[in-house]
Amino acid sequence: MLKKILIAGGCLMGAMASTGCSESGGPQWRLAVMSYTFNRFTLIEAIDKTRQVGAGYLETFSWQKVSPDRGNMQFNADMPAAAMDEVKQKLKDGKVKLTGYYFHELGKDEPATRKVFEFCRKMGMEYIVSEPDEKVLPLVDRLAQEYKVKVAIHNHPKDPKKPDYANWDPDGVMKMIDGCSKWIGCCADNGHWGRSGLDSTECIRKYQDRLLTMHLKDLNKLDPGAHDVPYGTGVIDLKGMLAEVKRQGCPVVFAIEYEHNMENNVDDVAQCVKYFNMVKDELGVK
């Protein structure tokens, strides 16, 4: 089991990252929880809930509070070393591995951007999920290579009030990162694709070997007002989409981001874990 984890992590972070795909005979998939799922709780509490639902990996975000004992302190580069050590120990005790970190506007200036990359490296995270402006991608790309931390471009839904927003469309994301190194890839939020009226499988097909991670969702309907439901109970063709990811043959971190029933969604998330593992076994993915 440890060997599989090291292979998957190394493919994202190491020399194999130049290709983006596994050389071990098939894709290596890991299932995480995006801690925004538990955004009513602190990161320390989210680690406990991640183990409770049966997942061993966690992706988090920059404004989540650290612990009940640390007031309004947020999980970011301004944390004191003692708080970082507390989180690391909690992860170790809970057998949970941090994979990534959502930081929305990466690349505003070089010192601030370096600070985020350095924080992620200290915490052992492999990638940053973000929506940087296209103009700052050269800086972001350079620092991603320097710090050996990947950047995955995220998508929100199509917004009529923001006609210039292009990330809702995978074609827009692929156009944006054209010319970047493979240290810049994609974080696919298929729920937001559904809210934008797009087909998840077709969108995944467009990302090909630039797909690093997914905020994986099922929806009650394909509509801007849709909400998340346990995997396999909604309208998204998750099996078809995951089969397409397998066809591409790349290692992906799948992060459950469940933004419904937020005060008491542990059972729903556990159902998502069970369904994902069932489909993974059916597809014969490691």
LINDA-V389899 format. One record per backbone hydrogen bond with DSSP energy under -1.0 kcal/mol. NH is the residue of the N-H (numbers start at 0). CO is the residue of the C=O. Records with the same first field share a line. If there is no record, write none. Layout:
NH=CO + CO
//
This chain:
4=0
5=1
6=2
7=3
8=4
9=5
10=6
11=7
12=8
13=9
16=13
17=14
18=15
19=15
21=248
29=251
31=253
32=56
33=255
34=58
36=33
37=34
38=35
40=37
42=64
43=65
45=41
46=42
47=43
48=44
49=45
50=46
51=47
52=48
54=49
57=96
58=32
59=99
61=101
63=60
65=72
69=66
72=69
74=63
75=73
78=75
83=79
84=80
85=81
86=82
87=83
88=84
89=85
90=86
91=87
92=88
93=89
95=90
96=55
98=57
100=126
101=59
102=128
112=108
113=109
114=110
115=111
116=112
117=113
118=114
119=115
120=116
121=117
122=118
123=120
124=119
125=98
126=98
127=149
128=100
129=151
130=103
135=132
136=133
139=135
140=136
141=137
142=138
143=139
144=140
145=141
146=142
147=143
148=143
149=125
150=182
151=127
152=184
153=129
161=158
164=161
168=165
172=168
173=169
174=170
175=171
176=172
179=176
183=180
184=150
185=209
186=152
187=212
192=188
193=189
194=190
195=191
196=193
197=192
202=198
203=199
204=200
205=201
207=203
209=206
210=207
211=185
212=185
213=252
214=187
215=254
219=226
222=220
225=222
228=217
232=229
234=218
237=235
240=236
241=237
242=238
243=239
244=240
245=241
246=242
247=243
252=211
253=29
254=213
255=31
256=215
263=260
268=264
269=265
270=266
271=267
272=268
273=269
274=270
275=271
276=272
277=273
278=274
279=275
280=276
281=277
282=278
284=279
//
